[in-house]
Amino acid sequence: RKEILVPITPQLRHFLGTPQERGPIFRQLEGQYFNRQLKNIAFYADITIKLSAKVARDTFGTIFCEETGGDVFSLMEIMGHTKVETTRKYVHLSTGHKVRQIHKAFEGFEVNDA
């Protein structure tokens, strides 16, 4: 198993009941245990959708890239993937985000009408 290190805020660490500054938060990231932990988090955070490991990965990947401007290669390392194709499965960019990125890429360019 590959260990994946992800920085988290002190508030989240406190919420998860892991007061130490370093060390694992989830010792087991598979199956019913992890999904049960997500259901507990959803309850306390008043999240009404049904959470699962798949939903958590999709949400994290999308937010990381779309809302924070993170790149897919950094996300690949954070998620512990060896292939970018695997990581891309967890990123679902909105049409609005894609349009904003295109506009941002071409800011300042002038079109000369000949």
C-alpha contacts under 8 A as a table, 3 or more apart, distances in Angstrom:
res1	aa1	res2	aa2	distance
2	K	80	G	7.17
3	E	80	G	7.82
4	I	78	I	6.54
4	I	79	M	6.94
4	I	80	G	5.92
5	L	78	I	6.91
6	V	78	I	6.38
8	I	12	L	6.51
8	I	13	R	6.79
9	T	12	L	5.33
9	T	13	R	6.35
10	P	13	R	5.02
10	P	14	H	6.11
11	Q	14	H	5.15
11	Q	15	F	6.16
12	L	15	F	4.93
12	L	16	L	6.11
13	R	16	L	5.18
13	R	17	G	6.33
13	R	18	T	5.36
13	R	19	P	6.18
13	R	25	I	7.95
14	H	17	G	5.06
14	H	18	T	5.83
14	H	19	P	5.56
15	F	18	T	7.70
16	L	25	I	7.61
18	T	25	I	6.63
20	Q	23	G	7.12
24	P	27	R	6.11
26	F	29	L	6.20
26	F	34	F	7.70
28	Q	33	Y	7.16
28	Q	34	F	6.77
29	L	33	Y	7.42
29	L	34	F	5.32
30	E	33	Y	6.70
30	E	34	F	5.68
30	E	35	N	7.83
30	E	53	A	7.96
31	G	34	F	5.97
31	G	35	N	6.50
32	Q	35	N	5.10
32	Q	36	R	5.90
33	Y	36	R	5.16
33	Y	37	Q	6.33
34	F	37	Q	5.03
34	F	38	L	6.29
34	F	53	A	7.07
35	N	38	L	5.00
35	N	39	K	6.26
35	N	51	L	7.23
35	N	52	S	5.26
35	N	53	A	6.11
36	R	39	K	5.05
36	R	40	N	6.38
37	Q	40	N	5.13
37	Q	41	I	6.32
38	L	41	I	5.01
38	L	42	A	6.07
38	L	51	L	6.13
38	L	52	S	6.58
38	L	53	A	7.68
39	K	42	A	4.99
39	K	43	F	6.14
39	K	50	K	7.61
39	K	51	L	6.21
39	K	52	S	7.79
40	N	43	F	5.12
40	N	44	Y	6.38
41	I	44	Y	5.34
41	I	45	A	5.97
42	A	45	A	5.09
42	A	46	D	5.77
42	A	47	I	4.66
42	A	48	T	7.04
42	A	51	L	7.09
43	F	46	D	5.17
43	F	47	I	6.27
43	F	48	T	7.80
44	Y	47	I	7.78
51	L	55	V	5.87
51	L	56	A	6.74
52	S	55	V	5.16
52	S	56	A	6.11
53	A	56	A	5.05
53	A	57	R	6.16
54	K	57	R	5.20
54	K	58	D	6.15
55	V	58	D	5.13
55	V	59	T	5.96
56	A	59	T	5.15
56	A	60	F	5.97
57	R	60	F	5.17
57	R	61	G	5.98
57	R	90	Y	6.21
58	D	61	G	5.25
58	D	62	T	6.09
58	D	89	K	7.89
58	D	90	Y	4.44
58	D	91	V	6.13
58	D	92	H	7.39
59	T	62	T	5.26
59	T	63	I	6.01
59	T	90	Y	7.65
59	T	91	V	7.85
60	F	63	I	5.27
60	F	64	F	5.87
60	F	90	Y	7.99
61	G	64	F	5.21
61	G	65	C	6.34
61	G	75	L	6.99
61	G	87	T	7.84
61	G	90	Y	5.33
61	G	91	V	4.95
61	G	92	H	7.82
62	T	65	C	5.38
62	T	66	E	5.70
62	T	67	E	7.73
62	T	90	Y	6.78
62	T	91	V	4.47
62	T	92	H	5.48
62	T	93	L	6.33
63	I	66	E	5.17
63	I	67	E	5.07
63	I	68	T	6.66
64	F	67	E	6.10
64	F	68	T	5.36
64	F	69	G	6.69
64	F	70	G	5.40
64	F	71	D	7.86
64	F	75	L	7.35
65	C	68	T	5.91
65	C	69	G	4.99
65	C	70	G	4.45
65	C	71	D	5.80
65	C	72	V	6.82
65	C	75	L	7.89
65	C	91	V	7.28
65	C	93	L	7.94
66	E	69	G	5.62
66	E	70	G	7.30
66	E	93	L	6.36
66	E	97	H	6.66
67	E	70	G	7.96
70	G	74	S	6.99
70	G	75	L	7.18
71	D	74	S	5.59
71	D	75	L	6.36
72	V	75	L	4.88
72	V	76	M	5.98
72	V	84	V	7.29
72	V	87	T	7.11
72	V	88	R	7.22
73	F	76	M	4.94
73	F	77	E	6.59
73	F	84	V	6.86
74	S	77	E	5.28
74	S	78	I	6.30
75	L	78	I	4.97
75	L	79	M	6.00
75	L	87	T	7.20
76	M	79	M	5.27
76	M	80	G	6.09
76	M	81	H	5.23
76	M	82	T	7.16
76	M	83	K	7.41
76	M	84	V	6.19
76	M	87	T	5.52
77	E	80	G	4.99
77	E	81	H	6.15
77	E	82	T	7.72
78	I	81	H	7.88
79	M	87	T	7.54
81	H	84	V	7.17
81	H	86	T	6.70
81	H	87	T	6.58
82	T	86	T	7.86
83	K	86	T	5.56
83	K	87	T	6.96
84	V	87	T	5.07
84	V	88	R	6.19
85	E	88	R	5.17
85	E	89	K	6.81
86	T	89	K	5.60
86	T	90	Y	7.62
87	T	90	Y	5.62
87	T	91	V	7.16
88	R	91	V	5.30
89	K	92	H	7.71
93	L	97	H	6.43
93	L	98	K	6.99
94	S	97	H	5.23
94	S	98	K	6.49
95	T	98	K	5.11
95	T	99	V	6.24
96	G	99	V	5.15
96	G	100	R	6.20
97	H	100	R	5.10
97	H	101	Q	6.19
98	K	101	Q	5.13
98	K	102	I	6.31
99	V	102	I	5.18
99	V	103	H	6.28
100	R	103	H	5.15
100	R	104	K	6.03
101	Q	104	K	4.96
101	Q	105	A	6.05
102	I	105	A	5.09
102	I	106	F	6.48
103	H	106	F	5.37
103	H	107	E	6.11
104	K	107	E	5.25
106	F	109	F	5.60
